[in-house]
Each structure stands twice: as C-alpha cells, then as structure tokens.
Amino acid sequence: MHFYQFHIGDYKSHTHHLSPMEDLAFRRLLDHYYLHEMPIKQRDIARQIGMREFEQEVLTVLDEFFVSTEAGYINPRADKEIAKFKEFSEAGKRGAAKRWASQNNNPNGEANSPPNATLIATNNHKPITNNHISICPPDGEPEVGNGLPKVCHQEVIDLYHKHLPTLRRVEVWNDTRKAYLRQRWREVAQELSAGKQIGSEAVLVWFADFFEHIGKSKFLTGRVSDKNGRAFTADLEWILKASNFAKIVEGKYHGA
C-alpha cells in the first residue's frame, strides 16, 4: 500500500508527548507497516527504518502504539485502513473484468486480458506498460467535473517530495503549474473511473506509483551525464507537461 490518509489532528493529539526522534520513529514505523502490510518483527526493525542509532526510541514507540502478537507487532487502525484499501482495489478489478467481458460478449463475466490495455491493474498498482499506457483524451480537455474527484494539489506535491526526494522541491505553486496538474489529474481520473465513481484516493495511489516509476529512471533523476559531464534532473512542472508526462508513462526515459 503506497498511500494512506494522514489525519493531522488525531496524530498530534496522540503524539504530542513524543520526543523529536520518537516522533520520527513512529512516522517511519507507520510507513513501513503500510508499505509491507504485515506485522512488524522487533528484531532489526530500527535498522530497517534507518534508525539503528536510535533503537531505544524505536522500541519505545513500538511498545506504545503497536500491539504485540505471536505474529509480530500490529496496528489495529492501520489494519482497518489496509482492509478498506484492499476492498476498494478488488472492487475496481472486478468492475474492470466485467466491463471487458461485456464488451466481448462473455456471459460468465470472465475474459482474457485486453491486447492493448490502458492503466493496467497489478497487485501493487504500479503504472506499467503493455505496449503503451494512454491517458491523453483524444478530443480536447474538459474541465474537472462530471463526477470526477477534486484535484488534491498539496497531496500530489507531498507524494512527489516523498518518492522523489532528490529532485527539485516545489517552492512556488502558481496558476501555470496548477493548470498542468488539473489536466493530468483529469486524464488519470477519467481512465481510472471508466464509468464508475472513484474517490481522490484512487488517483493519489496512481500518482504515488507514477512517482515511484520516475524514481527508477536514471535519466530523470540525474544519475547519468551527457558527454559534457552534465546531468538532467526533472522537476514537477516538467513532469506534468503533457508531452513529457506521456513519454514518462510510455517508459521512454527508462532505458538502461
């Protein structure tokens, strides 16, 4: 699970007594728990979350906010969020399968995979390609609406910073950049909805995986240099421009 809702008020009320390092430990433990979707084993967990020098703080937080079981430490609230996410994901997959089956006159609701699938669902929801992924509307760009979820500007920026920490940070979010995100958000939401209602969470999950996809590109993240020794590094505005966005999704910057 690559995205979860963070309730600032609830978090602050339960963690105001923590030291800065305990607070950091709790955030990293939560990220680890949501990412792996399994109980946390106490052994070596401090090293796994990059806090080996603060093992005592990690264990203190683990004992306070997680429940010890035979399988390991669990977080009941996080388990509920993970269960809801899985239910939402499975419902989306079933809906996609039914639509494909109905288009191919399959009365049993089963079908082979479409030969040129767009936004293909995978177990971890990674934006991958099967020939190509098309998220560009063929006939213009209608305004966000028609049942599509509202654009979450700050959440997308936060995901960009989280998954691409080495790229240029967003310091200014002007009208031009807002417009780019609105357009890309609409295109993604239209593909994900495909005749059904979706929430902002589904689009944010897609963007989280999209930024992870970018992180695997040596070119986009400045890990290769040209003959002059200079390296290109993308930023969020460049990523969200229509032509660049489409090329990234198609994997054109992910060569060896």
C-alpha positions as CSV (number, residue, x, y, z in Angstrom):
1,M,0.0,0.0,0.0
2,H,1.7,3.2,-1.2
3,F,-0.7,5.8,0.1
4,Y,-2.6,6.3,3.3
5,Q,-4.6,9.1,4.8
6,F,-2.8,11.1,7.4
7,H,-5.1,12.7,10.0
8,I,-3.1,15.5,11.4
9,G,-5.4,16.4,14.3
10,D,-5.6,12.8,15.5
11,Y,-1.9,12.3,15.1
12,K,-1.0,15.4,17.1
13,S,-3.4,14.6,19.9
14,H,-1.8,11.2,20.4
15,T,1.8,12.0,19.9
16,H,2.3,15.5,21.4
17,H,4.4,13.9,24.2
18,L,6.9,12.2,21.9
19,S,10.5,13.5,21.6
20,P,11.5,14.5,18.0
21,M,13.3,11.2,17.5
22,E,10.3,9.2,18.8
23,D,8.0,11.1,16.5
24,L,10.3,10.3,13.6
25,A,10.4,6.7,14.6
26,F,6.6,6.5,14.7
27,R,6.2,8.0,11.3
28,R,8.7,5.6,9.8
29,L,7.2,2.6,11.5
30,L,3.8,3.6,10.1
31,D,5.3,4.0,6.6
32,H,7.0,0.6,7.0
33,Y,3.7,-1.0,8.2
34,Y,1.6,0.3,5.4
35,L,4.2,-0.5,2.8
36,H,4.7,-4.1,3.8
37,E,1.1,-4.8,5.1
38,M,2.3,-7.3,7.7
39,P,3.2,-7.4,11.4
40,I,6.5,-5.8,12.4
41,K,9.1,-8.1,13.8
42,Q,11.0,-6.4,16.6
43,R,14.4,-7.9,15.5
44,D,16.4,-5.4,13.4
45,I,13.4,-3.1,12.8
46,A,15.4,0.0,13.8
47,R,17.9,-0.7,11.1
48,Q,15.2,-1.4,8.5
49,I,13.7,2.1,9.0
50,G,17.1,3.8,9.0
51,M,17.3,4.5,12.8
52,R,19.8,1.9,14.0
53,E,21.4,4.6,16.3
54,F,18.0,5.2,17.9
55,E,16.9,1.7,18.7
56,Q,15.6,2.5,22.1
57,E,13.3,5.3,20.7
58,V,12.0,2.9,18.1
59,L,11.3,0.2,20.6
60,T,9.6,2.7,22.9
61,V,7.2,3.8,20.2
62,L,6.6,0.2,19.0
63,D,5.5,-0.8,22.5
64,E,3.3,2.2,22.9
65,F,1.5,2.4,19.6
66,F,1.6,-1.2,18.3
67,V,0.1,-4.3,19.8
68,S,2.4,-7.3,20.4
69,T,1.1,-10.6,18.9
70,E,2.6,-14.0,18.2
71,A,3.0,-12.9,14.5
72,G,4.6,-9.6,15.5
73,Y,3.6,-6.1,16.3
74,I,0.3,-4.9,14.6
75,N,-1.5,-1.6,14.5
76,P,-5.3,-2.1,14.5
77,R,-6.2,1.3,13.0
78,A,-3.7,0.7,10.2
79,D,-5.1,-2.7,9.6
80,K,-8.6,-1.2,9.1
81,E,-7.2,1.2,6.5
82,I,-5.4,-1.6,4.7
83,A,-8.5,-3.7,4.6
84,K,-10.6,-0.9,3.2
85,F,-7.9,-0.2,0.5
86,K,-7.8,-3.9,-0.5
87,E,-11.6,-4.0,-0.7
88,F,-11.6,-0.9,-2.9
89,S,-8.9,-2.3,-5.1
90,E,-10.6,-5.7,-5.6
91,A,-13.9,-4.0,-6.4
92,G,-12.1,-2.0,-9.1
93,K,-10.5,-5.1,-10.6
94,R,-13.9,-6.9,-10.6
95,G,-15.5,-3.9,-12.3
96,A,-12.8,-3.8,-15.0
97,A,-13.1,-7.5,-15.6
98,K,-16.9,-7.2,-16.0
99,R,-16.6,-4.3,-18.4
100,W,-14.1,-6.2,-20.5
101,A,-16.2,-9.3,-20.5
102,S,-19.4,-7.4,-21.5
103,Q,-17.5,-5.8,-24.4
104,N,-16.5,-9.2,-25.6
105,N,-20.0,-10.8,-25.0
106,N,-18.7,-13.1,-22.3
107,P,-21.8,-14.1,-20.2
108,N,-19.7,-15.6,-17.4
109,G,-18.0,-12.3,-16.6
110,E,-14.6,-13.7,-17.5
111,A,-12.3,-12.6,-20.2
112,N,-8.8,-12.7,-21.5
113,S,-6.6,-9.7,-20.9
114,P,-7.2,-7.0,-23.4
115,P,-4.5,-6.8,-26.0
116,N,-3.8,-3.1,-25.6
117,A,-4.8,-2.4,-22.0
118,T,-4.5,1.1,-20.6
119,L,-3.8,1.7,-16.9
120,I,-3.3,-2.0,-16.1
121,A,-4.1,-3.2,-12.6
122,T,-1.4,-5.1,-10.9
123,N,-1.0,-6.5,-7.4
124,N,0.9,-3.4,-6.3
125,H,-0.8,-1.0,-8.6
126,K,2.5,0.0,-10.3
127,P,1.9,2.1,-13.5
128,I,3.4,-0.4,-16.1
129,T,3.1,-0.6,-19.8
130,N,1.6,-3.2,-22.1
131,N,2.6,-1.8,-25.5
132,H,1.7,1.6,-24.0
133,I,-0.4,3.4,-21.5
134,S,-2.6,6.0,-23.0
135,I,-4.1,8.6,-20.6
136,C,-4.4,11.5,-23.1
137,P,-8.0,12.3,-24.0
138,P,-8.5,12.3,-27.8
139,D,-11.0,15.1,-28.0
140,G,-9.9,18.1,-26.0
141,E,-9.6,18.6,-22.3
142,P,-13.0,19.0,-20.4
143,E,-12.9,20.7,-17.0
144,V,-12.7,18.6,-13.9
145,G,-16.2,17.6,-13.1
146,N,-18.7,15.1,-14.4
147,G,-18.3,13.0,-11.2
148,L,-14.5,13.1,-11.2
149,P,-12.8,13.7,-7.8
150,K,-11.5,17.2,-6.9
151,V,-7.8,17.8,-7.6
152,C,-5.6,17.3,-4.5
153,H,-2.8,19.7,-5.2
154,Q,-0.9,19.6,-1.9
155,E,-1.3,15.8,-1.6
156,V,0.3,15.3,-5.1
157,I,3.1,17.7,-4.2
158,D,3.7,15.7,-1.0
159,L,3.8,12.4,-2.9
160,Y,6.3,14.0,-5.3
161,H,8.6,15.0,-2.4
162,K,8.2,11.7,-0.7
163,H,9.0,9.4,-3.6
164,L,11.5,11.7,-5.4
165,P,13.4,13.4,-2.6
166,T,16.5,14.1,-4.9
167,L,14.5,16.1,-7.4
168,R,13.9,19.9,-7.2
169,R,11.5,20.7,-4.4
170,V,8.3,22.7,-5.2
171,E,8.6,26.2,-3.7
172,V,6.1,28.0,-5.8
173,W,2.7,26.6,-7.0
174,N,1.5,29.2,-9.5
175,D,-1.5,29.1,-11.8
176,T,0.5,27.5,-14.7
177,R,1.6,24.6,-12.5
178,K,-1.9,24.2,-11.1
179,A,-3.3,24.0,-14.6
180,Y,-0.8,21.3,-15.6
181,L,-1.8,19.2,-12.6
182,R,-5.5,19.7,-13.2
183,Q,-5.1,18.5,-16.7
184,R,-3.1,15.4,-15.8
185,W,-5.4,14.7,-12.8
186,R,-8.4,14.7,-15.0
187,E,-6.8,12.4,-17.6
188,V,-5.8,9.9,-15.0
189,A,-9.2,10.1,-13.2
190,Q,-11.1,9.5,-16.5
191,E,-9.1,6.4,-17.1
192,L,-9.5,5.1,-13.6
193,S,-13.2,5.8,-13.4
194,A,-14.3,4.2,-16.7
195,G,-18.0,4.7,-15.9
196,K,-17.8,4.3,-12.2
197,Q,-17.4,6.7,-9.3
198,I,-14.0,6.9,-7.8
199,G,-12.5,9.0,-5.0
200,S,-9.4,11.1,-4.8
201,E,-7.6,8.2,-3.0
202,A,-7.6,6.2,-6.2
203,V,-5.9,9.0,-8.2
204,L,-3.4,9.6,-5.4
205,V,-2.5,5.9,-5.4
206,W,-1.8,6.2,-9.1
207,F,0.4,9.3,-8.7
208,A,2.3,7.6,-5.9
209,D,3.1,4.7,-8.2
210,F,3.9,7.1,-11.0
211,F,6.5,8.9,-9.0
212,E,8.0,5.6,-7.9
213,H,8.2,4.8,-11.6
214,I,10.0,8.0,-12.3
215,G,12.5,7.2,-9.5
216,K,13.6,4.2,-11.4
217,S,14.8,6.3,-14.4
218,K,18.5,7.2,-14.2
219,F,17.9,10.0,-16.7
220,L,15.1,11.7,-14.9
221,T,16.8,11.6,-11.6
222,G,20.1,12.9,-12.8
223,R,22.1,9.6,-12.4
224,V,23.5,9.8,-16.0
225,S,25.6,12.5,-17.6
226,D,26.0,13.7,-21.2
227,K,29.3,13.9,-22.9
228,N,30.0,17.3,-21.2
229,G,29.5,15.8,-17.8
230,R,26.2,17.4,-17.2
231,A,23.1,15.6,-15.9
232,F,19.5,16.4,-16.5
233,T,17.1,16.5,-13.4
234,A,13.4,16.7,-13.8
235,D,11.1,18.8,-11.7
236,L,7.3,18.6,-11.1
237,E,6.4,21.2,-13.6
238,W,8.4,19.5,-16.3
239,I,6.9,16.1,-15.4
240,L,3.3,17.4,-15.6
241,K,3.7,18.9,-19.1
242,A,1.6,16.9,-21.5
243,S,4.3,15.7,-23.8
244,N,6.7,14.8,-21.0
245,F,4.0,13.1,-19.0
246,A,3.0,10.9,-21.8
247,K,6.7,9.9,-22.6
248,I,7.3,9.1,-18.9
249,V,4.2,6.8,-18.8
250,E,5.3,5.1,-22.0
251,G,8.7,4.4,-20.4
252,K,10.8,6.4,-22.9
253,Y,13.1,7.7,-20.2
254,H,13.7,4.3,-18.6
255,G,16.4,2.8,-20.8
256,A,19.5,1.2,-19.5
